[in-house]
Amino acid sequence: MDPETINRAFALRKSGAMDEALRLFRGAAAGASDPNDRAGVMLHEASCLISLRRFDEAKTALQRAREATQDTWLGAYADQQEAVIYMWECRYEESLAVYDRLLATYPFIREDARFRALFESVQTERAILLSTLHFAAKALPALTDALSFNLSDPERGMVLYHLGRCFMTLKSFAKAKAAFEDLLKICQDRHCLLGARFSLGMIYAQQRIWGRALRDLRWCEQNCGDGDLPRRLLHEWLAKVLDATGSPAEAKRYRAMMDIVDVA
C-alpha cells in the first residue's frame, strides 16, 4: 500500500474533495495485500461515502471491512461509523443502540490511550442522541463530561446547544442561559444559533432584560425559515417584549400575525 497515495487521500478529504479522496481510498484498498491495511482503508472509504450522503454504499463498505479482518479495533470503528449513518438517517434509537453495543463489546476503548479519540467521539455523539431523544436527565451528565473532551469549536457548540436544551426541559433556566451564551461565542451552525437565540430571548424576557430579549428574538425572526421555529410562539414573545418596551402598536401587529398562523 502506497503511503503517498493514502496521505494524498487524507489531504483531499480534509479539503472537502470527497469524490477524489474516495477514488484514491478505493484504489488503495484494492491494492492492499495486508487484510488489516485493506480493512482500515475501507473505513476511510466509508467515511467519504457518509460525507457524500451515500449511505447504502457506506454500509456496504463497512461490511466489506468487517469481512476483511477479525481484529477488534476494526469492529469498534465500524460500529461507530454505522451509528453515524443511522444518525444521518434520523434513526436515532438504532444509532443509540449501536453506540451502547459498541461500549459493551469493546470496553478497551475506555482505558486504552490509543483509542481515546474514538471513545470521546462515541461519548459525545451518544450524549447528543440522548438529548435528541428527549432523555434530558440522562443526557446532562454525558454532555457535561463531553465538554472536558478535546472538541473542535463546532463540536463544542453542538454540545452546548444540547446542554442548554436539556436545562430548558428541566427548567434550570440560569444554567441554560449560561450554556447558550457560551455557544454564541464559538458556534456558527445556523440550527444551533436559532435554538440558542430563541431560548435566550425568552429567558431574557422572563428576567426583564428587554433589550437583549428583543435583539435575540428579532434575530430569530430575520433568520428562521419555514419549520425552523414555532412562529406563533416567536410572535407571542415578540409581542410581550414590545408591550414591555413601549411599542404597543407593533405588539398588536405581532398578535395579529399569531392569529394568521392559527388560521393557517
N, C-alpha and C positions, 0 to 999 in steps of 0.2 A: 504494500500500500504506500503510495507516494505522499510523504508528509507535506510537500509543497502544494499538492492539489488540495489536501484537506485544509491547510491553512488558508488557501485562496477561497475555498468554500465558506470557511468561517467568516472571513472578511466580507464576502459578498452578502452572507446572511445578516451580518451586523449592519451593513449599509442599506439593507432593505431589498436587495436584488435577489428575491427568494427563488424565482424561476431558474436563474443561472446557478445559484447555490445548490438547488435541488438536482440539477443536471450533473453537477460535479460529485455530489454525495452519492447519487445512484451509480455513476461510473466507478467511483472508488469502492463501493460495496460489491459491485460485480467483479472487480479485480482483486478483492482481498482473499488471501488464502487462509488466514487465521480466522476461525469461526468467531472468536471474541471480537476481533477487529471488525469483521463484517457486521456483527450484531450492533456494535457501537455506532458504526456509520449509518446503519438503518434507523437507529434512534434519531440521528440528526436529520435524516430524510423525513421521518415522521414529523419532526419539529417544523420543518419548512412547509410541509403539507398542511399542518394545523394553522400556520400563519396565513396560508393561502386559502383557508376555509375549505379545503378538500378533505373532509373528514373521513369519508369512506376509504379513500386511498391511504390516509394516515393510519387507520385501523389495520388495513392490510399490511402496511409496513411494520407496524408493531408486532403483528402476528408472525411475520417472517423473521423478525429479530428474536422473538421468543423461541422460535424453532431452531435458530442457528446455534444457540448455546443455552446451557442449563445453569450458567453462573448466576448466583443470587443477585449480584449487583444489577444485572440486566433486568431481572424481574421487577426490582424496585423502581428503576427509572421508567420502564414500560408502563407500569401501573400508574405512575404519576402523569404520564402523557395521556393515558386512557382517561383518567379523571378530568384532565383539562379539556379533552374533546367533549365529554359529557357536559361540562360547564358551558362550553360554547353552544352546545345544542339545547341548552336550558333544561337539561335532565339532571336537576340539582340533587335529588335524592340518590340517584345512581352514582353521581360523582362523589358524594359524601361516603357512600358505601365502599367505593373503591379506595378512597383515602383511608378509611378505617381498616379495610383489609390490608392495605399496604403497611400500616403501622403495626398491625398484629403479626403479619407474616415476616416482615423484615425489621425486627426490633433493633438490629445493629446500627441502623441509620441514626438512632438517638445518641449513641455513645461514640461511634467511630468518627473522628475528625474529618476523615476523607469524604464523608457523606453529609457534612454539616450544611452545605448549601442546599442539598436535596431536602434534608429534614426541615430547614427553615421555610423552604418553598411549600412543602406539604402542609406544615402547620399554619402558614399564612393563608393559603388557599382554603384549607379546611375551616378556619375561623370565619372567613368571608362567606363560605357556604352556610354555616350555622346562622349567621346574621340574615342572609338572603332567605333562608327557610323560616325566619321569624323565631328562632330559638335564642332570644336575646340574652337570657340569663346564662346559657351555656356558652354563647359566643363571647361574652365580655372577658372572661379570663384568658381565652385563647387570643383575642385581639390585643389585649394588654401585653401579653407575652410577645406577640409579633412585633410590637414597637421596639423591643430590645434587639431585634434581628438586624442584619446588615441589608437594609432595604434601599432601593432607589427612591427618589422623591415621588415618582408616580405610584410606586407600590405603597409607600408610607401614606400618601394621600388617600389611597383606596382604603387602607386600614383605618385611618382616622375617620373617613366617611362612615364606615360601618360601625365604628365605635360610637360616633355621635348618634347614629340611628338607634343603636341599642339603648343608649342613655335616654333618648327621647321616648322610646317604648316603655322604659321603666320609670319615666317621669323624673329622671335625675337631670334637670334642665341646666344647672350650673356646670355639670361635667360635660353635657352635650355641647354647651356653648364653648367651653374650652377646647374640645376636640375639633369642632367646626372652625373656630378661629385659627387653630394651628394648621388645619387643612388649607385655608386660604393663603397661607404663606408659601406653600410649596406645590400646590396641585393646579394643573391646567386642564384636567378632564372635565368636559362640559357637564356630564351627568352628575358627577360629584359636586361640582360648583353649584349647580342648580339646587340640588337637595340641601347642601350646606347653607346657602344663602337664604333659601326659603325658610328653613328651620331657624336660622339666626334672626330673620325678620320677625317671626312670631315670638321668639324668646325676647328680643329687644322690646317689642311692643308690650309684652307682659311686664317687663321691667320699666316701662315708660321711658325708654331711651328712644324717643320718637325719630330723631334724625337718622340714626343707624337703621332703625326698622324700615323707614321709608326708603333709604338708599338701597337696602338689600331686596326689598320687595319690588321696587322699580326695576332693579337689575333683572330679577326673575321674569318680570312681565316682558321686558325687552328681549330676553334671550331664550325664552321657552317656546317650544313648538307644540304641535298637537300631541297630546298624550304624555308630555313631559311632566306636568304638574297638574294637580286638581285646580282647574281655573276658578271654579266657584269659590273655593276656599281662599285662593290668592286674592280675588276681588274683595272678598269679605274682609280680609285683614287689611288690605289697602284702604277700604272704606273706614275701618276703625281708626287707623293711623291718621288718615286725612281729617276725620272729625276731630281727633285729639289735637291736631296741629292747626286748626282754624281754617280748614278748607271744606266747608260743608257742601258747597255746590259740586266739587269734584268727587266728594264722598258719595253724593247722591247718584252721580253718573256711574260709579262702580257698582252701587246697589242695583241700578237698572240693568247693568251688564250681568249681574248674578241671576236676575230673572230670565234674561235671554238664554243663559246657559241651562237653566232649569227647563225651559221650553224645549230647547234643542235636545 
